[in-house]
């Protein structure tokens, strides 16, 4: 996979997680454990995006 394709895949996953977080936060009783897990994963993706983008 080229770095451009990898970067696009990471950004897509980051965007999907962002949407999932937003939808979970809208619920009347959001699952705080799931939110924390998704936010941590989103942060890891952001760090990976920064690494791949810097190459």
Residue pairs with C-beta under 8 A, 6 or more apart in sequence:
1 9
3 52
3 55
6 52
7 49
7 52
7 53
10 45
10 48
10 49
10 52
11 49
13 45
14 42
14 45
14 46
14 49
17 38
17 41
17 42
17 45
18 42
20 38
21 35
21 38
21 39
21 42
24 30
24 31
24 34
24 35
24 38
25 35
